[in-house]
Amino acid sequence: MEKGALQQLLSQMSLREKIGQMIQLTGACFDEEAVLTGETGTDQLPEEAVWMAGSVLGMIGGEKIREIQKVYMEKHPHHIPLLFMADVIHGCRTIFPIPLAQACSFHPQLVQEGAAVAAGEASSEGIRASFSPMIDVSKDARWGRIMESFGEDPYLNGVMGTAMLNGYQGDRSGTGTEIAGCLKHFAGYGAVSAGREYNDVEMSQRTFLEQYVRPFRMAMQAKPAMVMTAFTAIDRKPVSANRQLLHQLLRSQLGFEGVVISDWGSIGQLEEQRVATDQKEAARMAADAGVDIDMMSPAYVHWLEELVEEGTVAMEQIDACVWNILKMKNRLGLFEDPFAGIGKSQILSEESRTVAYTLACESCVLLKNDQILPLDQNQKVLWAGPYVDSPQLLSRWAIFGRHSDVNTIEAALKETGAQAECLQGCEMLSQEECRMWQVREPSGASGGIRLEDVAKIQRDDTVVLVLGEHESQSGEAASRAFLDLPAPQQELFEAVAQRTDNLITVIIAGRPLDLRAVTEKSRAVLLAFRPGTMGAKAITSLVYGKENPSGKLAVSIPYCVGQAPVSYWDMTTGHAMSQQETDNRYRSRYMDIPNKPLYSFGYGLSYTQFEISDLRIGKEKAKDDGKVSVWCKVKNIGQRAGAEVVQCYIQTLFAAIVRPEKELIRFQKVFLEPEEEAEVEFSIRVEEFLYYDEKMHLTYTNTPFQILVGNSSECVRTAGVVQF
């Protein structure tokens, strides 16, 4: 629809129609099979409000949505199409690794391909908008939603969020198979205090702007259709009522032109947060802040019309919100074809499975390998653990994924012809853990290990234990105070570790876990952050060497939960700990554990070895074209083809304010055959060195920055120093 026609449509709409566009309801209002991802509340909606609402979430099914759309448009005074949205977080029907895992691939083009597949499947099922990517910087393993983020680093979140947006929203040549992406949660939600879901956020303005807003600033180049407000407050002001954040920062400074949507019920929760006296006041505050769509709260639907009629909320505010929504629907081509995309993409196609498999392989991180991996498929190997015969390789956010589409590790082993015997060993969770995590207990659950399985293991046997969290133990509303394996799995691990000297442990989880004992007693450890539909094939391919591990940690693995939150870019401090002062207690240190995490950001092993050499920078070039160039060479000096992630960091050597220890600023994944060498060049814009000085002015003047290059945040060397 042309801009003029769209403006005319807006001018013809009644106030009730306009407010309807600003209301999002759960699909349960239209279909009892719709997925609920939050509390529904108790307020009864009038039928007119249901059939006037502009968008719906949580529904899937092309023909079902087609029929609802037909009825809705017939009832709507101006026949404006309904927009169906859903939590397509890491795939629709084909489930890819969780976003935290995808970040470990350090392969943004592959992440973009996965998002494009998800968009095709979602649009084919009638869904035209996704509530992702989530680019909340997340370094606290206690927080369940860390699985939904791209990890602890601001730059990596920005790169991967941009890639996912491009995959969702990319041009499909008028096929209607693209979907609207939604950056979330603006902003700071990943820093909830104590890692407790929905808790407060306390941080300095510099940290907020430099670390937590940075991914959103980067992702604006992809022109996101939507931005979702965080449940939390920044500087004690809830985001859904924060006009300074949503207008001055998001729209004016970052240049966002799309739709601002609340998180589930967050406008109504302004009353619960005691900043609004009632739901009417909550509606006024959110509308004034610039929240275009109220997702599943009673505020807009019950009170916004009255607020406009009494003059408390100006019609101009309503028109601005509705204009944003109409533009989004128009951008998706809904006015020309409300059914575009339905049935046009194959579900769980060979192509989608191939992308999911490749991404799962590249997302797994080899943490330890004491000359035991890869295995020979002709040698006898015992595979044990509750994940060996379980299809639960998805996540709580794979709401449309089906376990029936997931191969088990046992089935994948049979397909390879490997000489493997599979033992379950124990249940996934104890009976008490099932009650705690609201998981239905399996029939015959014993709560302990199966002694007959353990008894089969001999000292010389090679055993692959596949252990980890249950799907329910990570995601929204899944904060944890302890990061241990479930109780029966801990018992199984200890029993097996006592019986064999050749233990390989595969960990499947939605967050970093406490892996001290696993690392100490295993000869090899492979970490698979919830790998998705093709996870079993990926894990077996990596263990037997059909694929070479190339994943790098997107989040530090803490030594224990007492370190959380921990990040490589924590601020520099006085009384710094050094290797030469291990006996000096008057340092910034723990007395009972190391300062450094068990495994640091950017770390990951391969079945081959790489050499990074000839580091250098182009200092003078920055004065000519506003860029700093960094070069190095990387060579595969091993016997297998593989991939290395070359990482470039900057370190502020001196500034008037305290700065992070180091910051990732570029990376590149390089695929090399044995003995092959490649030159890597990083081009860094001068403005990327900007930081906030003591007066909160952006600067880099007279500040020396050291350029570091390596293959992890802990393993870097100096390429040079640049100063502007």
VEXKOLPA-485178 format. One line per field, with one value per residue (C-alpha): x, y negated, z; residue number from 1. Coordinates in Angstrom, 1 decimal. Layout:
! residues N
u = c(X|...);
v = c(Y|...);
w = c(Z|...);
num = c(NUM|...);
//
This chain:
! residues 724
u = c(0.0|1.4|2.1|-0.7|-3.3|-1.9|-2.3|-5.8|-6.6|-5.4|-7.5|-10.6|-10.2|-12.3|-10.6|-11.8|-10.2|-6.9|-6.7|-7.5|-4.3|-2.4|-3.7|-2.1|-4.0|-3.0|-4.1|-6.2|-8.8|-9.3|-8.1|-7.9|-4.8|-2.7|0.5|0.6|4.0|2.9|0.1|-3.3|-4.9|-8.5|-10.1|-12.8|-12.4|-15.5|-16.0|-15.7|-12.2|-11.1|-12.1|-10.6|-7.2|-4.4|-2.2|-2.2|0.6|1.2|-0.7|0.5|-1.1|-1.4|-5.0|-6.2|-4.7|-6.1|-9.6|-9.3|-7.8|-10.8|-13.4|-11.4|-11.1|-14.8|-15.7|-13.1|-14.6|-11.7|-10.7|-7.2|-5.4|-4.5|-0.8|0.2|3.3|5.0|8.1|10.2|13.3|15.7|13.6|9.9|9.5|13.2|14.8|18.3|20.7|19.7|21.0|23.7|24.9|24.6|26.9|29.5|29.7|31.2|29.7|27.1|26.4|25.4|23.2|21.6|20.9|19.2|17.0|16.0|14.9|13.0|11.3|10.3|8.8|7.0|5.5|4.4|2.5|0.9|3.3|4.7|6.6|9.0|9.9|13.6|16.5|17.2|20.4|20.5|24.2|24.1|27.0|25.2|24.7|22.1|19.7|17.6|17.2|20.9|20.1|18.1|20.9|24.2|26.2|28.3|29.9|28.2|29.9|29.1|25.5|25.3|26.8|24.7|21.5|22.1|22.6|19.4|17.4|18.8|17.8|14.2|13.6|15.6|14.1|12.2|11.3|7.6|7.0|5.8|8.1|10.0|8.9|9.3|12.1|12.0|15.0|14.6|14.7|15.4|17.5|19.6|17.4|20.3|21.8|19.0|20.3|21.3|20.4|16.8|14.1|12.2|14.4|15.7|18.7|21.3|24.2|26.0|25.0|28.3|27.9|24.4|25.2|28.6|27.8|24.1|22.8|25.7|24.1|20.9|22.9|24.7|21.6|19.8|21.6|19.3|16.2|14.4|10.6|10.1|11.8|10.4|10.6|12.2|10.2|12.8|13.6|16.7|17.7|14.5|12.3|10.4|11.3|7.6|7.0|10.4|9.9|13.6|14.7|12.1|12.0|15.2|17.6|15.9|14.2|16.2|19.7|19.6|17.3|14.7|11.6|9.6|7.1|7.7|5.9|5.7|6.7|3.9|1.8|4.6|2.4|-0.1|2.8|3.6|0.9|2.6|5.9|4.1|4.9|1.2|-1.7|-3.9|-4.3|-5.6|-2.5|-0.4|-2.0|-1.3|2.3|3.0|1.3|3.2|6.4|5.7|4.8|2.9|1.5|0.3|1.0|-1.5|-2.3|-5.7|-4.3|-4.9|-7.9|-9.9|-8.6|-6.9|-10.2|-11.3|-7.9|-8.2|-11.8|-11.0|-7.9|-5.3|-3.7|-3.6|-5.0|-1.7|0.0|-2.4|-2.0|1.8|1.6|-1.0|1.0|4.0|1.9|0.3|3.7|4.9|1.9|2.5|6.2|5.2|2.8|-0.3|-2.5|-1.8|-2.0|-3.0|-2.2|1.2|3.7|1.2|2.1|5.0|7.9|8.5|8.6|11.6|13.1|16.4|17.9|16.6|18.0|21.4|21.6|20.5|23.1|26.0|25.0|24.8|28.3|29.9|28.1|29.5|32.7|35.4|36.6|39.1|40.7|43.4|44.4|41.2|39.0|38.1|37.0|37.3|33.8|35.2|36.3|33.9|32.4|29.8|27.4|25.6|23.4|19.7|20.3|21.4|17.9|16.1|14.8|14.8|17.5|15.3|14.4|11.5|11.6|11.2|7.4|6.5|9.2|8.3|10.3|9.0|11.1|14.3|16.6|18.1|21.8|21.2|19.4|22.2|24.8|23.0|22.9|26.7|27.4|29.6|30.4|28.5|26.4|23.9|23.1|20.7|22.3|19.8|16.7|17.1|15.9|15.2|11.6|12.3|13.8|10.7|8.5|10.7|10.8|7.2|8.2|6.0|7.9|8.7|7.0|9.2|11.5|13.9|15.6|19.1|21.5|21.0|23.6|23.2|24.3|27.3|28.4|28.9|31.7|35.3|38.5|39.7|36.4|35.9|32.7|30.9|28.5|25.9|24.5|23.0|20.0|16.5|14.8|12.7|15.8|16.6|14.7|12.3|11.3|14.2|16.7|19.0|21.1|23.2|24.7|25.2|24.1|20.8|21.3|20.9|23.3|25.9|25.7|26.0|29.0|30.9|30.1|31.3|34.4|35.5|35.2|37.0|40.1|38.7|35.7|34.4|31.6|29.1|27.2|23.8|22.6|20.9|23.4|27.0|27.1|29.6|31.9|34.8|34.4|33.5|36.6|38.9|37.7|37.0|39.7|37.5|34.6|32.3|29.8|26.6|24.3|20.9|21.7|18.2|16.6|19.9|21.8|22.2|23.8|26.0|27.3|28.0|29.7|32.0|32.8|33.8|35.7|33.4|33.2|35.9|34.9|35.2|33.0|34.3|32.6|30.2|30.0|32.5|32.1|32.4|34.7|31.7|28.4|30.2|31.9|28.6|28.3|31.7|32.9|36.2|35.4|34.9|36.4|40.0|40.6|43.2|44.9|44.8|45.6|48.7|50.3|53.4|51.3|49.3|50.1|49.2|45.7|45.4|44.5|41.2|40.6|38.7|40.6|39.0|38.7|40.5|39.6|39.4|36.6|37.1|36.9|37.0|35.1|36.3|37.9|37.5|39.6|39.9|41.2|43.9|46.2|46.5|49.2|48.5|51.5|52.7|50.5|50.6|48.5|48.3|48.6|48.8|45.9|43.5|44.3|43.5|40.2|38.9|39.9|42.4|43.6|44.8|46.5|47.6|48.3|46.7|47.9|46.6|49.7|47.8|46.7|43.0|40.9|39.4|38.3|39.9|38.2|40.6|39.6|40.6|40.3|41.1|42.4|42.4|45.8|45.0|41.8|40.4|37.7|37.9|37.5|36.9|39.9|39.5|36.7|36.1|35.9|36.3|36.4|36.6|36.1|38.7|38.4|41.7|43.0|46.2|49.2|47.0|47.6|45.5|45.8|43.2|42.5|40.3|39.1|37.9|36.2|37.6|34.2|34.2|36.9|34.6|33.8|32.1|34.5|34.0|31.5|29.6|30.9|31.9|35.7|38.8|41.1|44.6|43.6|46.1|44.5|46.3|45.2|45.3|44.8|44.5|42.1|40.4|40.0|42.8|45.2|46.0|49.2|49.8|49.5|50.3|49.1|47.0|46.2|44.1);
v = c(0.0|-3.4|-5.8|-8.2|-5.4|-4.2|-7.7|-7.9|-4.6|-6.0|-9.1|-7.1|-4.8|-5.3|-5.7|-2.2|-0.7|-2.6|-1.3|2.2|2.1|1.3|4.4|7.9|10.9|14.5|16.9|18.7|16.0|17.5|21.1|23.3|25.0|21.9|21.9|19.8|18.2|16.2|15.5|14.9|12.8|12.8|9.9|10.9|9.3|8.1|9.9|6.7|6.1|9.6|9.0|5.5|6.5|5.9|8.8|12.3|14.3|18.0|19.5|21.8|23.7|22.3|23.3|22.5|19.0|18.5|19.2|16.9|14.2|14.4|14.1|11.3|9.2|9.6|8.3|5.5|2.1|1.4|5.0|4.5|7.8|9.4|10.0|13.3|13.3|16.1|17.0|18.3|18.2|20.8|22.3|23.0|26.7|27.3|26.5|25.1|24.9|22.3|18.8|19.2|22.2|20.4|17.6|20.3|21.0|17.5|17.9|15.1|16.1|19.6|18.0|15.9|19.0|20.7|17.6|17.6|21.2|20.4|17.5|19.7|22.3|19.8|17.9|21.1|21.8|18.4|16.6|13.3|12.0|13.4|12.3|12.6|12.1|11.5|9.5|9.0|9.1|12.1|13.1|14.6|18.4|18.3|16.5|19.0|16.8|16.7|19.6|17.1|14.6|14.6|14.6|12.2|10.0|6.9|7.0|10.7|10.0|7.2|9.2|12.3|10.2|8.4|11.7|13.2|10.1|10.2|13.9|13.2|10.0|10.5|9.9|13.0|11.4|10.9|14.4|13.3|15.7|13.1|12.3|9.3|9.5|8.1|7.0|7.6|6.7|3.0|2.8|4.2|7.2|9.6|8.0|8.8|8.8|12.1|13.8|13.9|13.7|10.4|8.9|5.3|4.0|1.8|0.5|-2.7|-4.8|-4.1|-0.4|-0.6|-2.6|-1.0|2.6|3.2|0.7|1.4|4.5|2.6|-0.2|2.2|4.1|0.9|1.3|4.3|2.1|4.2|4.2|4.2|3.6|5.2|3.4|5.2|6.2|4.4|0.9|-1.2|-3.8|-2.7|-3.7|-0.7|-0.6|-0.4|-3.7|-5.3|-8.0|-9.0|-5.5|-4.9|-8.3|-10.1|-7.0|-4.4|-6.6|-9.8|-8.6|-5.0|-5.9|-3.2|-3.7|-0.5|0.7|0.7|3.6|4.4|7.8|10.0|8.0|5.5|2.5|3.9|4.7|1.0|1.2|4.1|2.2|-0.6|-3.3|-3.4|-3.7|-1.6|-0.1|-3.4|-5.2|-2.3|-2.8|-6.5|-6.1|-3.5|-5.5|-8.6|-6.6|-5.5|-1.8|-1.1|2.4|3.6|7.4|9.2|6.7|5.1|1.5|0.4|2.5|1.3|-2.3|-3.8|-4.9|-6.7|-8.4|-9.8|-10.9|-12.8|-14.5|-12.8|-11.1|-13.1|-11.7|-12.5|-10.0|-7.3|-8.1|-7.9|-4.5|-3.2|-4.6|-2.5|0.6|0.0|-0.6|2.7|4.6|2.8|3.7|7.4|7.0|8.0|5.4|6.8|10.5|11.3|14.9|14.5|17.2|19.7|23.2|21.8|23.4|27.1|28.0|30.0|30.1|31.7|28.2|27.1|30.2|29.7|26.1|27.3|30.1|27.8|25.2|27.8|29.1|25.7|24.7|27.5|26.6|29.1|28.1|30.8|33.6|35.7|37.6|39.7|38.0|38.5|42.2|44.9|46.2|49.7|49.7|50.9|47.9|47.8|44.8|44.1|41.5|40.4|38.4|41.5|42.6|39.2|36.9|34.0|32.0|28.9|26.3|24.7|22.0|24.4|24.1|25.5|28.1|31.8|34.4|36.9|35.1|35.5|38.5|39.9|40.5|44.2|44.1|41.9|44.4|47.2|45.2|44.7|48.4|47.6|50.5|48.9|50.3|47.9|47.9|45.4|45.4|43.2|41.0|37.4|35.9|37.2|37.3|34.2|32.4|33.4|31.7|28.6|28.1|29.2|32.1|35.2|38.1|40.9|44.2|46.4|43.6|45.0|41.7|43.3|45.0|48.4|50.6|53.2|50.7|49.4|53.0|53.6|51.0|52.3|50.4|50.4|49.6|46.3|44.7|41.7|40.2|37.9|35.8|32.4|30.3|31.2|28.9|27.4|26.2|23.3|20.6|18.0|18.4|20.9|19.1|21.4|20.8|24.0|25.0|28.7|31.6|33.1|35.4|38.9|37.8|36.7|40.1|41.8|39.7|40.5|44.2|44.4|42.3|44.8|47.7|46.5|44.5|43.6|41.4|38.9|36.6|34.8|32.0|30.8|27.7|24.3|22.4|22.8|25.5|26.3|28.6|28.9|32.6|33.4|31.7|33.3|36.9|37.0|37.3|35.3|32.9|31.7|29.0|28.9|26.0|27.6|28.6|28.9|31.2|32.5|32.5|36.3|36.6|33.6|35.0|38.5|37.0|34.9|37.7|40.0|37.3|37.1|33.4|31.3|29.2|25.4|23.8|21.2|20.2|17.2|17.2|18.0|21.2|20.2|22.1|22.4|20.5|18.3|16.4|15.6|13.3|13.5|12.1|11.4|7.7|7.0|3.6|3.1|2.7|1.7|4.5|6.6|10.3|11.5|14.9|13.7|12.8|16.0|15.8|12.2|12.1|8.3|8.5|8.5|12.2|15.1|17.0|20.4|20.4|18.9|15.5|16.8|18.9|22.6|21.8|18.3|16.5|17.4|20.7|23.9|26.8|28.6|31.9|29.9|27.1|23.5|21.0|17.2|15.1|11.9|9.6|5.9|2.8|-0.2|-3.1|-5.9|-4.8|-5.8|-9.5|-9.1|-7.2|-6.9|-3.3|-1.1|2.0|5.1|8.0|11.5|14.8|18.1|21.5|25.0|26.8|30.1|33.1|32.4|29.8|27.4|23.9|21.3|18.2|15.4|12.8|9.2|7.2|3.7|2.8|-0.8|-1.4|-4.7|-6.8|-9.2|-6.6|-2.9|-0.8|2.9|5.2|5.8|5.8|7.9|5.7|8.1|11.8|14.1|17.8|19.2|22.7|24.3|27.5|29.1|26.8|24.1|20.5|17.4|13.7|12.1|8.4|6.5|3.0|1.1|-2.3|-4.9|-5.7|-2.2|-3.2|-5.9|-5.7|-7.9|-10.2|-11.6|-14.1|-11.5|-12.9|-10.4|-10.5|-8.7|-11.7|-11.1|-7.6|-4.8|-1.5|1.7|4.1|7.8|10.8|14.5|17.4|16.7|13.9|15.4|16.3|13.1|11.2|7.6|6.4|2.8|-0.4|-3.1|-6.6|-9.3);
w = c(0.0|-0.9|1.9|1.0|1.1|4.4|5.8|4.5|6.2|9.5|9.2|8.6|11.6|14.7|18.1|19.1|15.9|16.6|20.1|18.9|16.8|20.0|21.7|21.5|22.7|23.2|20.5|23.2|22.6|19.1|19.5|22.6|21.3|21.2|23.3|26.4|27.4|30.4|32.9|31.3|34.1|35.2|33.3|30.9|27.5|25.6|22.3|20.4|21.8|20.7|17.1|17.1|18.4|15.9|16.7|18.3|19.8|20.3|17.4|14.7|11.7|8.2|7.5|11.0|10.8|7.3|8.5|11.6|9.3|7.0|9.8|11.4|8.3|7.6|11.0|11.1|9.9|7.6|7.0|8.4|8.6|11.8|12.5|14.0|16.2|18.1|20.1|17.2|19.3|17.7|15.0|14.2|13.4|12.7|16.0|15.8|18.8|21.4|20.7|23.4|21.4|18.1|19.4|20.2|16.5|15.9|12.4|11.8|8.2|9.4|12.1|9.4|7.3|10.3|10.9|7.2|7.5|10.6|8.8|5.9|8.2|10.5|7.6|6.0|9.3|9.3|11.7|10.4|13.4|15.9|19.4|18.7|18.6|22.3|22.6|26.3|27.4|29.9|32.1|35.1|34.7|37.4|35.1|33.2|30.1|29.5|27.0|24.9|24.6|22.6|25.8|27.8|25.1|23.8|20.4|19.8|20.8|18.3|15.4|16.0|16.6|13.3|11.5|12.9|12.0|8.4|8.2|9.4|7.5|4.3|0.9|-0.3|-3.6|-2.8|-1.6|1.8|3.6|5.5|9.1|11.4|13.9|17.4|19.3|23.0|25.8|25.7|27.8|30.6|31.4|31.3|34.4|36.8|40.4|41.8|38.5|39.7|37.0|36.8|39.6|39.6|37.7|39.2|37.1|36.3|33.3|31.6|31.9|30.7|27.6|26.7|27.4|27.5|24.9|22.5|20.8|20.1|18.6|16.3|15.3|14.1|10.8|10.1|10.6|13.1|12.8|16.5|19.9|23.1|26.4|29.4|32.4|34.6|35.6|34.7|37.4|39.2|36.2|34.6|30.9|29.8|31.4|30.5|27.9|28.1|27.1|24.5|22.8|23.5|23.5|21.3|18.7|18.7|19.3|18.0|15.1|15.6|13.4|14.1|16.7|20.4|22.0|25.7|27.1|28.4|30.8|31.6|31.2|33.7|36.0|36.5|39.2|40.7|40.7|42.6|40.1|38.8|41.2|39.0|35.5|34.1|35.3|33.9|30.5|30.6|31.5|28.8|26.1|27.1|27.0|23.5|23.9|20.7|21.5|24.9|25.0|27.3|30.0|30.9|30.7|27.1|26.3|29.4|29.9|26.9|25.2|28.3|28.7|25.2|25.5|28.7|27.1|29.4|26.4|23.2|19.9|18.3|20.6|19.6|15.9|16.2|17.7|15.2|12.3|13.4|13.5|10.1|8.6|10.0|8.5|5.3|5.2|5.6|2.6|4.6|3.0|-0.5|0.7|4.2|3.6|2.0|2.8|4.1|2.8|0.7|2.6|3.3|7.0|8.3|4.8|3.9|3.6|7.0|8.6|7.0|8.3|11.7|11.7|10.6|13.2|15.9|15.0|14.9|18.2|20.3|22.3|23.1|26.5|27.2|25.2|26.8|23.7|23.5|20.9|18.2|18.7|16.1|15.3|15.1|18.7|21.4|23.3|26.0|25.8|29.0|30.7|30.5|27.3|25.3|24.5|25.1|22.3|24.7|22.9|22.3|25.0|26.8|24.1|21.3|21.7|18.3|18.2|18.5|20.2|17.7|15.1|17.1|16.7|19.8|20.3|20.4|17.0|15.6|16.7|14.9|11.7|11.8|12.4|15.4|17.7|20.6|23.4|25.1|28.8|30.4|33.8|35.6|35.3|34.1|37.4|40.9|42.2|44.3|41.3|39.2|41.7|41.9|38.2|37.6|35.4|35.2|36.8|34.5|35.3|37.4|38.4|41.0|41.8|41.7|39.4|37.8|39.3|36.6|34.0|36.0|36.7|33.0|32.9|33.2|33.9|30.3|28.7|26.9|28.2|26.8|29.4|28.1|30.9|31.5|32.6|31.9|29.3|32.1|34.0|31.8|30.1|31.4|35.0|35.6|37.8|39.7|42.9|42.2|38.9|39.6|37.4|38.6|41.6|39.9|37.2|39.7|41.3|38.0|37.0|40.2|39.9|36.3|37.0|39.6|37.2|34.0|33.1|29.7|30.5|27.9|29.1|26.9|28.7|27.3|29.0|28.6|30.7|32.1|34.8|37.5|35.6|38.1|38.9|35.3|34.0|36.6|36.2|32.4|29.7|27.4|27.8|25.0|25.8|23.7|24.7|23.9|20.3|18.7|16.2|14.7|18.0|18.3|14.8|15.5|18.9|17.4|14.4|16.6|19.0|16.2|14.2|11.2|12.1|13.8|16.8|16.1|18.7|21.1|24.4|24.1|27.9|30.6|32.5|36.2|38.5|40.8|41.3|43.8|40.9|39.2|37.4|35.8|32.5|30.8|30.4|34.1|35.1|36.0|39.7|42.3|44.4|41.2|41.6|39.7|39.3|41.2|44.3|45.0|48.7|49.1|50.6|50.3|46.6|44.8|45.2|46.6|49.3|48.5|44.7|41.7|40.3|36.8|35.5|34.8|31.0|29.7|26.9|23.4|24.5|22.6|21.3|18.0|16.7|14.8|15.9|14.6|14.7|14.8|13.7|12.1|14.2|13.1|12.9|10.5|12.9|10.5|8.3|11.0|10.3|6.6|6.4|9.9|10.3|12.1|10.2|12.0|10.3|11.3|9.7|10.8|9.8|10.3|11.6|12.4|10.4|10.0|8.3|10.8|11.7|14.0|15.4|15.3|17.9|18.1|21.4|22.5|25.9|27.2|28.6|30.3|30.8|33.4|34.3|34.9|31.7|31.0|31.2|27.4|24.9|21.8|18.7|15.8|15.1|12.0|11.6|9.2|7.7|6.7|5.3|6.9|6.3|4.7|5.8|5.4|6.2|8.3|8.2|10.6|9.8|12.8|12.6|14.8|16.4|17.8|20.2|21.8|25.5|28.0|29.9|33.4|32.1|30.2|26.9|24.2|23.6|22.5|22.4|23.9|25.0|24.2|23.1|22.9|20.1|21.1|18.8|19.7|19.9|23.2|25.7|27.8|24.9|23.1|22.1|21.4|17.8|18.6|20.3|18.6|19.9|18.4);
num = c(1|2|3|4|5|6|7|8|9|10|11|12|13|14|15|16|17|18|19|20|21|22|23|24|25|26|27|28|29|30|31|32|33|34|35|36|37|38|39|40|41|42|43|44|45|46|47|48|49|50|51|52|53|54|55|56|57|58|59|60|61|62|63|64|65|66|67|68|69|70|71|72|73|74|75|76|77|78|79|80|81|82|83|84|85|86|87|88|89|90|91|92|93|94|95|96|97|98|99|100|101|102|103|104|105|106|107|108|109|110|111|112|113|114|115|116|117|118|119|120|121|122|123|124|125|126|127|128|129|130|131|132|133|134|135|136|137|138|139|140|141|142|143|144|145|146|147|148|149|150|151|152|153|154|155|156|157|158|159|160|161|162|163|164|165|166|167|168|169|170|171|172|173|174|175|176|177|178|179|180|181|182|183|184|185|186|187|188|189|190|191|192|193|194|195|196|197|198|199|200|201|202|203|204|205|206|207|208|209|210|211|212|213|214|215|216|217|218|219|220|221|222|223|224|225|226|227|228|229|230|231|232|233|234|235|236|237|238|239|240|241|242|243|244|245|246|247|248|249|250|251|252|253|254|255|256|257|258|259|260|261|262|263|264|265|266|267|268|269|270|271|272|273|274|275|276|277|278|279|280|281|282|283|284|285|286|287|288|289|290|291|292|293|294|295|296|297|298|299|300|301|302|303|304|305|306|307|308|309|310|311|312|313|314|315|316|317|318|319|320|321|322|323|324|325|326|327|328|329|330|331|332|333|334|335|336|337|338|339|340|341|342|343|344|345|346|347|348|349|350|351|352|353|354|355|356|357|358|359|360|361|362|363|364|365|366|367|368|369|370|371|372|373|374|375|376|377|378|379|380|381|382|383|384|385|386|387|388|389|390|391|392|393|394|395|396|397|398|399|400|401|402|403|404|405|406|407|408|409|410|411|412|413|414|415|416|417|418|419|420|421|422|423|424|425|426|427|428|429|430|431|432|433|434|435|436|437|438|439|440|441|442|443|444|445|446|447|448|449|450|451|452|453|454|455|456|457|458|459|460|461|462|463|464|465|466|467|468|469|470|471|472|473|474|475|476|477|478|479|480|481|482|483|484|485|486|487|488|489|490|491|492|493|494|495|496|497|498|499|500|501|502|503|504|505|506|507|508|509|510|511|512|513|514|515|516|517|518|519|520|521|522|523|524|525|526|527|528|529|530|531|532|533|534|535|536|537|538|539|540|541|542|543|544|545|546|547|548|549|550|551|552|553|554|555|556|557|558|559|560|561|562|563|564|565|566|567|568|569|570|571|572|573|574|575|576|577|578|579|580|581|582|583|584|585|586|587|588|589|590|591|592|593|594|595|596|597|598|599|600|601|602|603|604|605|606|607|608|609|610|611|612|613|614|615|616|617|618|619|620|621|622|623|624|625|626|627|628|629|630|631|632|633|634|635|636|637|638|639|640|641|642|643|644|645|646|647|648|649|650|651|652|653|654|655|656|657|658|659|660|661|662|663|664|665|666|667|668|669|670|671|672|673|674|675|676|677|678|679|680|681|682|683|684|685|686|687|688|689|690|691|692|693|694|695|696|697|698|699|700|701|702|703|704|705|706|707|708|709|710|711|712|713|714|715|716|717|718|719|720|721|722|723|724);
//
